[in-house]
Amino acid sequence: MGIYETLYAFRDSFGKFMGSPGTHPWSQGFPLTTPLPGGPELPSSVEVTWEDRLYPKAWGHPLLREAIANHYNNFYGSRITPENVMVFAGGRPGIYTVLAFLKKHVEVRIGNVEWPAYLDILTQTATSWKVVPFTVANGFHPPNAAYFDRTGLNAKTHLLAVLSNPGNPTGHTRSGQELAELMAMAEEPKHGILLDEAYEMFHSSKGVSGIQYVRNLDDSNVFLAGACTKGLQCPGIRIGWIVASKKNIETLANFSSFGMGGVSHPSQLYAAKLLEPRRVQQARDAVARHYGMQRARYGEAFARLGLRVHTGDGGFYHWLELPEGLSADQLNRRLFKHGAAILKGFDCDMARPHDKDPGYRSPYESFFRFSFGPLPPESFESDIAILKRVLDEYRADAARAK
């Protein structure tokens, strides 16, 4: 996956791993794991009994499945049950498993710019996919209908839309009527959706989920992926889940019985604590407020530096375009000297060849993702100073070369 290539290249250049003291983890996709201003405290312990040392249940701990179902029902007005929930060891194992079990007549539609790991998962699961154009012209936010375009397909082919919402890396978010339309399309015959809602809380609405608009989950091919990783600030406990029809959850649970063996009970009990409703309400308020502030001030500073900002209104990334002549790869080589790194737009290109074809030219070579997820507020000035210095050095070098 592209992010790890960047991390290893950074280590080889700077001599430290990204995230070590003195480094600037702009390439990293994790949140602060300390309490946010006005946010809830994070649990410091969990009680473990003799029962928790037994093998876990294949579909997840009953307490956690109930807590997840209640979360969606309380905040989004859905009426799902614990039997609609399957617990995984993080979000990506759930996404991987859904795609691994797709029938051969299902074709995936995925945005041209998405989370880098999707490409690896699609490749390793031998999934058939086509990209939906993400361009400056369409604002990196194509219409919902583009994910279900059946042009050239025969009647046997079914479509599964795969997208992150809010989007990683662009931050573009489908909410309100637009999200309602997307879910209605996903419930139509021969359609389905895998909606990755890892950044659910990172939006001015304080929470955005497709479950709010699902009419009949148990008669659909709707899959919603969630996790404790982002808004609940606990990537290290490795707890994620899939919400889907009871029939599809049964299939996933059957896989767990032989392919996963269940998920750590202590981690699941910790996750259940995180999902206590009053605590979640406080977290939703704090996440939207803090990261909204960070998104706004970094975006304004980037524009002043001469970067083109193409970011939406969600997530904790900025999707940026460099001045003409400077690629994201070249930017990283300059940033490495200052202990910083970004994620190249090339790595988010879902059309790029997985075998690193040297002849392939990505349309996103001058784009990059900047993560303000793990950055404390007090790092802002130094972050902008480093990026300004590097861009000024590039412009001076380019002027001398003319």
N, C-alpha and C positions, 0 to 999 in steps of 0.2 A: 504494500500500500504506500502511496506517495508520501504520506506524512512520516513514515519511518525512514524512508530514504533521505528525507530532509534532516531528520534527527541524527542519523548516522553521519551524514555529510557535515553537519554542524559540529558534531563531536570531533571528527577528524580535523576540522579546520581550527576550532577554538580550543580544543583540548579538554572540554568539559561537556557533560550531558546537558541538554536543554532542561531548564528547570532548576539547575544548581544555582547557588548564590552567585550573583553577579551576571546572570543571564536574563534575557528578556523573551519570555515564551509566547511570542505573537503567533506562532504556528500551532499552538496547542489548543485542543478543543475540550477544555474542562473548565468548570466554574470555580470561584472561590469556595474553599471548604471550611471557612470560618464564618461566624454569624454575620449577616448583612446588617447595615443600619436599620433598626426597626424590625428586624427579622427575628425568628424564633431561635432559641438555643438548640444546638445539635446534641442529641442524646450521647452520653458518655459511656453508657454500659447497657447490657441487656442480660436478663436472667436466663440461664441455661439449665434445664432439668435433665434427668435421666432419659426422658422421652425424646429430647432434642438430640441425643447422641445415637438414636436409632436411625435407620435409613429414612430419608425424607420421602414424602409421597410424590409420585411422578408428576402430577399436575400442579403441585405447590402446596404450601402450608394452608390449612383452612382459614386461619386467622388473617393471613395476608391476602388470600383470594377474596375474602369478604371485604377487607379494607379497600382493596382496589376497586371492586364493584361499587362499594359505597362512595368512593371518591368520585367516580363518574356520575353516579346517580345524584349525589348531593350538589355537585357544581355544574352539571350540564343537563340535568333533568331527564337522564336516560333511565331505563328500567332493566338493566342487565343484572344477571345473577352471578354468583361465584363460578357457576358451571360455564360461563362465557369467558373465563380468565385462565390463562396458562402462564406459570411463572418460569422464567429462564434466568441463567446466570449472566445477566446483562441484556441490553437491548439487541446487540448484534446477533447473538445465538438464536434469538427468536426470529429475526429477519431472515437469517440464513436458513433456518428450518422451514419457514413458510415457502421460500423459493425452491428449496430442495425437493419439496413434495408437490410442486406444480405438475399438472398433467401436461403431456407433450403437445396438446393442442392449444395451450395457453401461451400467448406472446405478451411480453412485458413492454410497456411504454414508460420511458424514464426521461427526465429532463437532461438536456445536453450538459448542464452544469449541476452536479449533485455531490453528495458526500463521497469521497474517494473510495471508501470500502465497498460501496455498492458494485463497482466494477469488478473487484476481486470476487465478491460473492456471486454475481451473475455468471462470471467465468467459471468458477469452481463448481457451481451447480449445473453447468451446461444449459443455462436458461437462454431462450431465444428472446432478444430484445431489440428495439429500435428507439432512437433518441428523438425527443421532442425539441425543436429548435429553441435555444436560449440566446438571444441577441440583444445588442444595444437597441435595435429598432423596436423589439417587442418588450423592452424594459426588463429583460430576464424574467418575464412573468407572462408566459403564453396563456391563451384562454383554456378553460377546462376542456373544451371540445377537442383540443389538440391531442389529449391523452387517449381519446377514444375514437380517433379517426380510423374508419374501417376501409378506406380506399385501398383497393387491390387485394383485400382479404377474401377468402372463401367463407362460406357459411359455417364451416366447422371450427374456425379459429375463434378463440375467446381472448379477451384483452384484460390485462391486469395493469392498472396504473401504479407506479411506484414513485413516491415523492416524499420528501421531508417537508413538514409544515409546523412552524416557520422553517424556511429553507436554510439548509447548510450547503453552500457557503454564502448565499446571496442575501439571506434575511427576509426575502419576500414571503408574505404570509397571505393565505386564503382564509378569510373569516367572513362572518355574516352571510349575506345572500350568496356571495361567490362560493363559500364553502358548502352551503346548502345545495347549490347547483351541482358541485363536484360530487357530493355524496349521492345525490339523486341519480346522476349518471352512472356511478359505480354500482348502484343497486339494479340497474337495468339488466335484462337477460344477456348472457354472454359477456358480462362485464364484472369487474371486481377491482379492489384497490388494496394496496398495502401502504398505509399512511403512517409515516414515522413521525411521532409526536414528541420526540425527545426534548424539544424546546417549547413545549406546551405553555409554560408560564412566562416566557420571554416575549411579551407583547403587551401593548397598552391596555388590552382588554383583561389582563391579568390571568388569562387562561383561554386557550383556543383548542377545541377538539371536535373532530368530525362526528363523534358519537352523538353530539347534540342534534344532528340532523338525520341520523339513520332511522328509517321507518320500521324495518323488520330485520334485525341483525341475524336471527336464526334462519332466515330464508335468503341469505346473501353470501357473497364472497368478499365481505368487508373484513379487513384485518387492520387493527390499530396497534401500533407498537409504542409502549411507554417504558419509562425507567426511572430509577432514583438518581440517575447520573447527573442531571443538569439542574432543574428547578429545586430538587430536594437536596442538592449539593453533596451527594455521597457516591461518586463514581467508584470508590474503593470497595464498597460492599458487594458490587457486581450483582445487582438485582434489576431485572427488567421483566416485561410481560407482553403477552399478546392478548388482545380482546377480539373475539370472533364468535361465530356461531357455535353452538354446543357440539354439533357434528364435527366441525373443523378442530375444535379444542380437543375432542376425543382422539382425533388422528395425531395431533401434536403430543398428547399425553402418551399415546402408544409408542411414539418415537422415544420419548424420554425414558420409558421403562427399559429400553435396551441401548439407547444412544447417548444418554446424558446421566441417568441415575438420580435425577432430582437435583435440588439446589440446597446449599447449606442452610440448615435450620436457624442457626444464630443470625445469619445475614437476613433471612426472611423475617425473623422476629424484630430485628432492628428496623427493617423497612416498614413493618406494621406500625411501629412507633412514629416513624416519619410521617405516616399518612393519617395521623389523628386529625380530624376535621378542623378544629380550631387552629392547630399548628399550621396546617396547609393554607388556611385563609391568610394567616399572618405571613407565611412564606410567599404567597402569590402577590400580596401587596408589596413586600420588600423587594422581590425579584424584579417586578415591573418597574418600580421606582428607581432602584439603583442602576439596573442595566439600561433603562431608558435614558438616564442621565449620562452614562458612559457612552452610549451610542451617539447621542446628540453632540457631545463635546469633541469626541474623536472625529466624527464626521465633519464638523465645522473646521477643525484643525487640518484635516487631510485636504479639504477643498482649498484652504489658504496655501497649502504646499504645492498646489498645482496638480493634484491627483483628481481624476474623475471618479466621483462617488456614485455607485450604482446600487447601493444597499436599499433593501426594503425596510419595514418597520418592526421586524422581529428578530429573535435570536441574539447571539452575542458576537457576531462577526460583521466586518465591513468587507464588501466586495468592491475592489478598487481597480482602476485602470491607470497604468503608468504613462509618463510622457512618451511621445513617439521616439523609437530607437532604443528604448530600454526594456529588456525582457525581465520577467520575474526571476528567472534563473540568474541573470546578471545582478539583479538587485540583491538576491540572497548571498551571492559571493561577497558583495560589498558589506552586507549586514553582518555576516559571520565575524568579521574583524572587530565588530563592536558588541559581540555577544548576543546578537539578535537574529531572528529568522522569521520568515513568513511562509505560508503554504502557497505554492505556485498554482496559478489557474490551470495549467496543463494537467495537474494531478486531479482536478475536479472534472475533467473532460470525459464524459461517459462514452464518447466515440473514439477515444484514443485506442490504439492497438495494445493489447496486453503483453505483446512480445517485444515492446520497445523498438518498433520499426523506426530506424533513424531517418527515414524519408518522410515520416508523417509530420505535418505542420498543423499544430492545434490553433484554432482561432482565439485561444485564450492565453497565448504565450506572454502577452503584455498585461494580463490580469493577475491579481493575487487576493488571497483571503487574509485579513488581519483579524486576529482574535483578541478581544478585550475581556474574554471570559475570566481568565485567571489573574487579571491585572488589578492590583489594589489602586484605589483612587490617587494615592500619593505618587504613583509611578508615571502619571500622565505627562508631566513636564519633561522628564528625561526621555520618555518614549518618543515624543514629538521632536525633541532636540536631536536624537540619534537619526531619525528618519530624515529630518531636514538636512543634517550634515551630509548624509549619504547622497541625497538627491542633489544638493549643491555641488558636491564633488563630481557627480556624474555630469551635470550641466557644464561645469568648468572643463572637464576632460573632453566633452563633445565639442565645446567651443574651440579648444586648442587643436583638435583634430581637423577642423575645417580649413 
